[in-house]
Amino acid sequence: MYLIGLPIGNARDVTLRALDTLAAVDAVACEDTRVTGPFLRRYGIKTQMVSYHEHNADRMRPQLLSRIAGGQAIALVSDAGMPLISDPGYKLVRAVVDQGDDVTCLPGASAPLAGLLVSGLPTDRFLFVGFLPTKRNARRKAAAELTTVPATLVLFESPRRLADSLGDLAEGLGDRQAAVARELTKRFEEVRRGSLVELAAAYRDEGPPRGEVVVVIAPPDAGDASQMADSAALDAALIAALAEGSLRDATASVAAATGLPRRTVYRRALALVSASRTDDPA
């Protein structure tokens, strides 16, 4: 099976190897034939297309596996960019590997990598986070879990949630340097750089941007890392104390153990309790 990255914005940004492979395989598995079809026709490629996406994957995966086991070559593509990035294609890859067949990747456009490269932030170590949770408390909890990651963070975000998410990230991570890149490799590509607080304020004033958005956030510096570690230690102490007693008792014991102001400890304990209640399906 072949994993083929297709252009995000300009149909001419496709490799000759990808075109040759798409023309030679027995079928192209794609998210939406209405998107992939015009692209293939542009280059005179008449290969059969098979719809494969998150809503029909359980039904279509056995059919694709059977064809591959029978000796057919299948190419997997997404609507734009690299397949398997924030889509269920990895399940098909895992199944192909498990049945002993080969998987080959033909790299192409990738929004997370493009955003990282144009951000101007460190590229030697990075973590792709995907999408943050849509609900605020869950999003803040996710940001808190990322505070000690010693790497540049790369994530997707919905334009309509962008300002709120940037604000939550500033609260959870500190006011780090960041970049917001939208419509990467397309005609109206835009990259805006600044601190998380500055970017959040800008998008609150201007309203949601158009198009697909990638957010890139600088790693913590040495001073931030110490502060983040302290914050993580406080959370761990509070979680342990809350498991044994009331909010009031947990606040008192942790404040006494850490020497932190009782008010500071109480506010953090209250936030942890609120987040746990929000995440409880009951």
C-alpha positions as MATLAB code, in Angstrom:
seq = 'MYLIGLPIGNARDVTLRALDTLAAVDAVACEDTRVTGPFLRRYGIKTQMVSYHEHNADRMRPQLLSRIAGGQAIALVSDAGMPLISDPGYKLVRAVVDQGDDVTCLPGASAPLAGLLVSGLPTDRFLFVGFLPTKRNARRKAAAELTTVPATLVLFESPRRLADSLGDLAEGLGDRQAAVARELTKRFEEVRRGSLVELAAAYRDEGPPRGEVVVVIAPPDAGDASQMADSAALDAALIAALAEGSLRDATASVAAATGLPRRTVYRRALALVSASRTDDPA';
ca = [
       0.000    0.000    0.000;
       1.165    3.539   -0.783;
       0.581    6.595    1.422;
       0.654    9.651   -0.841;
       0.728   13.287    0.251;
      -1.297   15.490   -2.083;
      -0.989   19.284   -2.467;
      -2.799   21.407    0.088;
      -3.281   24.503   -2.027;
      -1.690   24.293   -5.473;
      -2.277   21.230   -7.662;
       1.113   21.802   -9.281;
       2.883   21.078   -5.970;
       2.779   17.325   -6.517;
       5.779   15.098   -7.177;
       6.269   13.178  -10.396;
       6.695   10.016   -8.335;
       3.248   10.536   -6.773;
       1.634   11.016  -10.190;
       3.318    7.902  -11.590;
       2.182    5.854   -8.586;
      -1.406    7.113   -8.696;
      -1.603    6.119  -12.361;
      -0.104    2.678  -11.749;
      -2.018    1.420   -8.693;
      -5.206   -0.629   -8.890;
      -7.266    1.777   -6.762;
      -7.001    5.086   -4.934;
      -8.629    5.128   -1.485;
      -9.633    8.708   -0.725;
     -11.714   10.691    1.761;
     -13.980   12.260   -0.860;
     -14.087   11.292   -4.538;
     -15.468   14.757   -5.321;
     -12.173   16.244   -4.141;
      -9.699   13.645   -5.400;
     -11.523   13.079   -8.700;
     -10.854   16.528  -10.214;
      -7.217   16.308   -9.126;
      -6.725   12.948  -10.875;
      -8.540   14.132  -14.003;
      -6.276   17.180  -14.197;
      -3.382   14.809  -14.855;
      -5.318   12.333  -17.002;
      -5.274    9.639  -14.306;
      -8.176    7.199  -14.661;
      -7.452    4.908  -11.697;
     -10.513    3.631   -9.851;
     -11.359    5.597   -6.702;
     -12.687    4.026   -3.507;
     -14.180    6.136   -0.716;
     -12.449    5.541    2.628;
     -13.115    7.866    5.578;
     -13.961    7.762    9.273;
     -17.650    7.020    8.686;
     -17.181    3.948    6.465;
     -13.718    2.777    7.587;
     -14.948   -0.250    9.549;
     -16.867   -1.496    6.516;
     -14.293   -0.644    3.841;
     -11.111   -1.689    5.650;
     -11.681   -5.469    5.214;
     -12.358   -4.943    1.506;
      -9.115   -3.004    1.020;
      -7.147   -5.553    3.042;
      -8.537   -8.358    0.892;
      -7.523   -6.592   -2.299;
      -4.011   -5.953   -0.976;
      -3.665   -9.562    0.186;
      -4.694  -10.619   -3.305;
      -1.772   -8.723   -4.821;
      -3.396   -5.436   -5.743;
      -1.667   -2.101   -5.128;
      -3.721    0.506   -3.255;
      -2.869    4.180   -2.730;
      -4.287    5.992    0.299;
      -4.675    9.780    0.042;
      -6.447   12.481    2.044;
      -8.369   15.470    0.720;
      -5.216   17.557    1.111;
      -1.843   17.022    2.730;
      -0.529   13.803    4.204;
      -2.906   10.944    5.028;
      -2.989    9.629    8.626;
      -2.526   13.114   10.131;
      -5.687   13.592   12.233;
      -7.586   10.878   10.365;
      -8.210    7.130   10.925;
      -5.846    5.922    8.209;
      -3.397    4.544   10.751;
      -5.830    1.691   11.477;
      -5.583    0.585    7.864;
      -1.783    0.859    7.937;
      -1.652   -1.204   11.140;
      -3.865   -3.877    9.597;
      -1.770   -4.002    6.394;
       1.403   -4.414    8.440;
      -0.220   -7.087   10.619;
      -1.137   -9.178    7.571;
       2.457   -9.020    6.358;
       2.139   -6.606    3.427;
       4.330   -3.605    2.624;
       3.553    0.071    3.244;
       5.408    2.794    1.332;
       5.149    6.538    2.003;
       5.459    9.144   -0.750;
       5.758   12.378    1.291;
       3.921   15.505    0.257;
       2.493   18.664    1.759;
       1.938   18.612    5.527;
       0.317   21.558    7.329;
       1.867   20.803   10.767;
       5.388   20.672    9.341;
       4.828   23.699    7.097;
       3.552   25.689   10.074;
       6.505   24.653   12.211;
       9.015   25.630    9.535;
       7.584   29.112    8.889;
       7.001   29.903   12.573;
      10.578   30.915   13.300;
      10.485   28.816   16.479;
      12.836   25.928   17.422;
      12.488   22.895   15.154;
      14.952   20.480   16.766;
      12.242   18.949   18.993;
       8.487   19.313   18.559;
       5.204   17.673   19.558;
       2.152   17.562   17.293;
      -0.879   17.848   19.569;
      -3.709   17.623   17.019;
      -6.889   19.485   18.029;
      -7.420   20.718   21.581;
     -10.709   19.807   23.317;
     -13.659   21.998   22.382;
     -14.892   22.628   25.947;
     -13.040   25.262   27.949;
     -12.347   23.301   31.145;
     -11.105   20.310   29.174;
      -8.986   22.599   27.008;
      -7.426   24.216   30.065;
      -6.712   20.800   31.526;
      -5.024   19.759   28.260;
      -2.915   22.929   28.317;
      -1.857   22.188   31.887;
      -0.694   18.722   30.824;
       1.553   20.297   28.171;
       3.317   22.746   30.450;
       6.387   20.592   31.086;
       6.887   19.338   27.524;
      10.410   20.529   26.542;
       9.545   20.988   22.881;
       7.830   23.299   20.423;
       4.108   22.549   20.320;
       2.190   22.282   17.039;
      -1.589   22.011   16.971;
      -4.686   22.493   14.851;
      -7.518   24.790   15.903;
     -10.898   25.838   14.596;
     -10.941   29.517   13.510;
     -14.022   30.232   15.630;
     -12.315   28.898   18.794;
      -8.900   30.396   18.041;
      -9.014   33.479   20.301;
     -10.367   31.533   23.284;
      -7.860   28.721   22.800;
      -4.929   31.122   22.575;
      -6.093   32.747   25.798;
      -6.414   29.389   27.555;
      -2.979   28.368   26.318;
      -1.471   31.617   27.611;
      -3.049   30.942   30.989;
      -1.858   27.340   31.091;
       1.581   27.626   29.485;
       2.547   31.201   30.257;
       2.824   33.987   27.699;
       5.137   32.180   25.277;
       6.066   33.238   21.779;
       3.866   31.660   19.129;
       2.786   31.769   15.503;
      -0.623   31.350   13.904;
      -0.417   30.114   10.312;
      -3.531   29.823    8.163;
      -4.221   28.573    4.644;
      -0.712   27.166    4.358;
       0.567   26.779    0.764;
      -2.631   28.372   -0.557;
      -3.213   31.694   -2.261;
      -4.067   33.615    0.910;
      -1.431   32.062    3.180;
      -0.789   34.174    6.273;
       1.564   33.815    9.237;
       1.176   36.011   12.311;
       3.784   35.928   15.072;
       3.731   37.263   18.627;
       3.090   36.200   22.189;
       0.051   34.066   23.032;
      -1.558   37.014   24.827;
      -0.937   39.346   21.889;
      -2.305   36.862   19.379;
      -5.389   36.118   21.492;
      -6.145   39.844   21.764;
      -5.666   40.360   18.029;
      -8.107   37.618   17.048;
     -10.648   38.751   19.645;
     -10.572   42.228   18.103;
     -10.618   41.075   14.473;
     -12.871   38.051   14.786;
     -12.198   34.524   13.550;
      -9.879   34.195   10.563;
     -10.842   32.208    7.497;
      -9.397   28.879    6.495;
      -7.467   26.120    8.219;
      -5.308   27.132   11.175;
      -2.050   25.761   12.604;
      -0.762   27.134   15.919;
       2.924   26.789   16.834;
       4.091   27.561   20.390;
       7.632   27.973   21.657;
       9.004   25.512   24.237;
       9.482   26.716   27.821;
      12.756   28.424   28.602;
      14.790   27.411   31.660;
      12.902   29.765   33.961;
       9.545   28.654   32.627;
      10.500   24.997   33.005;
      11.171   25.423   36.714;
       7.874   27.220   37.202;
       6.024   24.563   35.173;
       7.572   21.773   37.220;
       6.460   23.521   40.411;
       2.939   23.852   38.985;
       2.854   20.161   38.060;
       4.074   19.240   41.541;
       1.343   21.367   43.109;
      -1.309   19.652   40.997;
       0.023   16.230   41.927;
       0.000   17.103   45.632;
      -3.540   18.479   45.434;
      -4.878   15.488   43.519;
      -3.449   13.142   46.151;
      -4.825   15.251   49.006;
      -8.269   15.596   47.406;
      -8.481   11.822   47.108;
      -8.136   11.589   50.881;
     -10.216   14.511   52.138;
     -12.329   17.569   51.471;
     -11.402   20.629   49.432;
     -10.806   22.583   52.635;
      -8.612   19.903   54.210;
      -6.641   19.362   50.985;
      -5.993   23.099   50.684;
      -4.796   23.339   54.276;
      -2.467   20.342   54.104;
      -0.885   21.261   50.758;
      -0.447   24.914   51.744;
       1.297   23.817   54.930;
       3.524   21.354   53.068;
       4.555   23.700   50.260;
       4.592   27.052   52.012;
       2.446   28.535   49.249;
      -0.276   31.078   50.108;
      -3.490   29.332   51.110;
      -5.485   31.419   48.636;
      -3.250   30.309   45.734;
      -3.565   26.663   46.706;
      -7.339   26.942   47.160;
      -7.859   28.476   43.705;
      -5.841   25.728   42.061;
      -7.655   23.021   44.026;
     -11.015   24.509   43.036;
      -9.969   24.501   39.361;
      -8.946   20.837   39.568;
     -12.244   19.881   41.208;
     -14.250   21.821   38.587;
     -12.329   20.194   35.729;
     -12.887   16.709   37.135;
     -16.626   17.336   37.474;
     -16.838   18.632   33.891;
     -15.074   15.521   32.579;
     -17.321   13.151   34.599;
     -19.941   11.744   32.157;
     -22.306   11.109   35.065;
];
